[in-house]
Amino acid sequence: PVLRYLKTFVVTQFGDTQDSGPKLEIFGFTPRKARTTTVKTKAAAAEKVVATRKARNTMGPKQKAKIKGTPAPEPVTTGTVAQAPPVKPAS
């Protein structure tokens, strides 16, 4: 546990990037390795995002703003009560 806390302290002081490697080597630690993501992996992830949005029918804020709802018309009743004229939705 002491070594783990020491490593945490050293990493917070000097960073955990490839540039801080020489300083970390003084304490016997190595920096994290940079992740490498291939173009093929990124393309597959983008396709999954599109498929998920389509399957769930999710939309972004601009697409949601384009949707305008219209209220359902009130049922017509035949009675002695006068009905108000239908209200047009504001656009």
N, C-alpha and C positions, 0 to 999 in steps of 0.2 A: 504493500500500500504506500509506503514512503516513496518508493521509486516512481510510482504512478503519479503521486502528488508533485514530485520534483519535475517530472516530465511536463505535467500540466502547467506548472509555474514557468518553466523555461519556454514552452511554446507560447504562452500568453505574453511573455516579455519580448521575444524575438520574432514570433510568427511561425507559421508552419508551411512556408512556401519554398520553392526551389532556391530563391534568392537568399534565404536565411540558412541555407544548408551548412555553410562553414561554421556559423556560430553554434548551430545545434550539434555539429560533430565534436565540438570541444567538450560537450557534456555526454557524448556517446549516443546521441539520438540522430535519426534520419528524418528528413522532411517527408510529408505525404507524397505519393506519386500522383501525377496529374492524370485525370481520367481522360481516356480517349474514346470518343464516340464516333462511329463511322457514319458516313452519309447514308448508308443503307439502313442503319438503325434509326436515324432521325426521320427518314422517309417513312419507314414502317410506323413509327410513333405518330407522325402526322396523319397517316391514313386511319389509324385507330381513333384519333381524336375526331376526325370527320365522321367516321362510322358511328361513333358513340353519340355525337350530337344529333345525327340524323335519326338514330334509333330512339333516342329519348325526346326528340323534338325540342331540343334546347336552342335558344337563340341568344344572340348578343343584344346589348342595349339599343343599338341602332335598328336592328330588326324588330325588336319589341316595340319601338316607338312608331313604326310604320303601321302597326296593327291598330285598327279602329273598330271598336265593337258597336253594335247597334242593339238597343234594348228590344226585347221581344214585345210584340204588340199585345195589348191587353185583350182578353177575351171579350167578345161582343155579347152583351146580355140584352135581352128584350124585356125592358121594364119601363116604368114610368120615370125613372131617374135619368136626367139628361147627362150625356157623356161629354167629357171635355175633349177638345180636339187633340189629336196626337201631337206629341212634342217631338220636334226634329232635334237630333243630337247636334251639338256644336262641333264644328270641324276646324 
